[in-house]
Amino acid sequence: MILLVLAIASLLFGLWSSLSFFWGSIDQKTFFNLLLAATLSYFVFATAWAYRRPK
């Protein structure tokens, strides 16, 4: 369950970084770094959640 929550939080973090860039709160380099971190963390957590062992 915690992996699913972290995967969803990563998606929301990516959305937040996109909106922050659109509103002009962050520069382009910061946006790319935040989006990279959000994307990588999403794929890590979502893949770990998909391959978890059932209890």
Buried (B, 14 or more C-beta within 10 A) or exposed (E): EEBBEBBBBBBEBBEEBBEBBEEEEBEEEEBEEBBEBBBEBBEBBBEBBEEEEEE
